[in-house]
Amino acid sequence: MTVSYVGDRFQPTEQVDVYYAAKDVKRNYRVIGHVSELVGGFGGEERVKMEIIKKCKEVGADAVKLLILSRIQVSLKT
């Protein structure tokens, strides 16, 4: 699992607040970058969440807004 990050870097942080919607953030903030990871397999979302938080700490973020997208393969029998 490799988390991709594009953005600014600061001193590492110890605590990262996790949000799931921008409306839940009750303080002023500035976006410092974008992080992504491909979730593979059933139940991989929690592992990815922990890896993203780890990466956020490394780059000096104090919060992250998670957006987890699922890709579903659909086939049609004819």
N, C-alpha and C positions, 0 to 999 in steps of 0.2 A: 504494500500500500504506500503510495507516494502522494503527498499533499502538495499541490502546486500553489505558489504564491507569487503575486505580482504587486509591488507597491513599495512604500517607504518602510524603513527599518529604524527602530529605536532601541533603547536599552530593554532587555528582557523584563517581563512582568511576572508576578507570582499568581495573580488572580485575574480571571477573565469572566466577565458577566456574559451570560448567554441569553439572547432574545430570539424570538421566532417571528416577530412583526415589528416594523419600525415604529408603529404607534405605541408600543410598550416601552420605548426608551423615553424616560422622563427628564433627560438632561441634554444639554447641547452636546453635539458630537461632530467629529470630522472623520470621513472615510479615509483610511490610510492605505488601503489595498483591497485586493480580491483574492480569495482562497478557494480552491476547488479540489474535489476528489471524486473519482468514480466509485460508486457503491456496487460491489459485486456480491451476489448471493443473498439468500434470505436472511434478514436480521442483521445485515452489515451496517445499518444506519448508526447504531450506537457506537460501534468501533470507529466509524468515520468521524462521528461527532467528537470523540475523545482525541483523535489524531488532529482534527482541525483546531481544537482548543490548545493542544500542545504546540502546534505551529504558531498560533496567535501569541502565546506566551513568548516564544522564541523571537518573534519580530517586534515585540513591545506593545501589542494591542492590549487594551483593558476591557474590551467588549467585542462580541461578535453577534451578528444576526444571521442565523442559520436558515437556509432554504434548501430543503432536501427534495430532490426531484427523483421520481422513479421512472424507469423505462420498462415498459411492458411489451413483450413480443406477442403479437396476435397472429394466428394463422387461420386460414380458411380451407376446409376440406371441400374438394369439388368432386 
